[in-house]
Amino acid sequence: MCLSSQVKKCREGLAYQYMNWWLSGWAGPFIARQGYYISNPNRSKPFLTAGEYDYWYKSKIAPRDLTGTDGKVSVKKGPVRRKL
């Protein structure tokens, strides 16, 4: 994440608050469950089950069906996520 040089001083604090919130941990699992990565996965760990974290971030076997952000199964039990 980066802050645009065009952000006016009156909004700079709000922009930093948003970036800090985004990186605080909650967003990581939301992004992971869509198949993407966030820059600080360790902060996301408390918001994921051990099986989810292992699958999404450690490329281990999905220990059970994993749900996406919509609550529907997005990963069936058994596959391994390929590291990029």
C-alpha positions in Angstrom: 0.0 0.0 0.0 1.1 3.5 -0.6 -0.3 7.0 0.0 -0.8 9.1 -3.1 1.2 12.3 -3.2 -2.1 14.0 -4.2 -3.8 13.4 -0.8 -4.5 16.6 0.8 -3.3 17.2 4.4 -6.9 17.3 5.7 -7.4 13.7 4.5 -3.9 12.3 5.1 -4.8 11.1 8.6 -7.9 9.3 7.4 -5.9 7.7 4.6 -3.4 6.4 7.1 -6.1 5.1 9.4 -7.6 3.2 6.5 -4.2 1.7 5.6 -3.6 0.7 9.2 -7.1 -0.9 9.4 -6.5 -2.8 6.1 -3.3 -4.2 7.4 -4.5 -4.9 10.9 -5.5 -8.4 10.2 -9.2 -8.6 9.3 -8.8 -8.0 5.6 -6.2 -10.8 5.1 -8.7 -13.7 5.5 -11.2 -11.9 3.3 -8.6 -11.6 0.6 -7.3 -15.1 1.1 -10.7 -16.6 0.8 -10.9 -15.1 -2.7 -7.5 -16.7 -3.6 -5.3 -13.6 -3.2 -2.5 -12.7 -0.7 -2.1 -9.8 1.6 1.3 -8.3 2.5 1.2 -9.2 6.1 -0.2 -12.8 6.5 0.9 -13.1 10.1 -1.7 -10.5 11.2 -4.4 -12.5 9.4 -3.6 -15.8 11.2 -5.8 -15.1 14.2 -8.8 -14.6 11.9 -8.4 -17.9 10.0 -8.7 -21.5 11.2 -5.4 -23.4 11.3 -6.5 -25.4 8.3 -7.4 -22.3 6.3 -4.1 -20.6 7.1 -2.1 -23.7 6.2 -3.9 -24.0 2.9 -3.9 -20.4 1.9 -0.5 -19.4 3.1 1.6 -22.5 3.6 0.5 -24.5 0.6 -0.7 -27.5 2.6 -3.6 -29.9 1.9 -7.0 -28.4 2.5 -8.1 -30.5 5.6 -11.8 -29.9 4.9 -14.0 -28.0 2.5 -13.1 -24.3 2.8 -15.6 -21.6 2.2 -15.2 -18.3 0.3 -16.4 -14.9 1.2 -19.9 -15.8 0.2 -20.0 -18.7 2.6 -20.1 -21.3 -0.2 -17.4 -23.9 -0.6 -14.6 -22.5 -2.7 -12.0 -25.3 -2.1 -13.0 -28.9 -1.7 -11.1 -31.0 0.9 -7.9 -32.5 -0.4 -6.1 -30.2 -2.8 -2.9 -28.2 -2.2 -2.6 -24.6 -3.2 0.3 -24.1 -5.5 2.8 -21.5 -4.4 3.4 -18.6 -6.8 
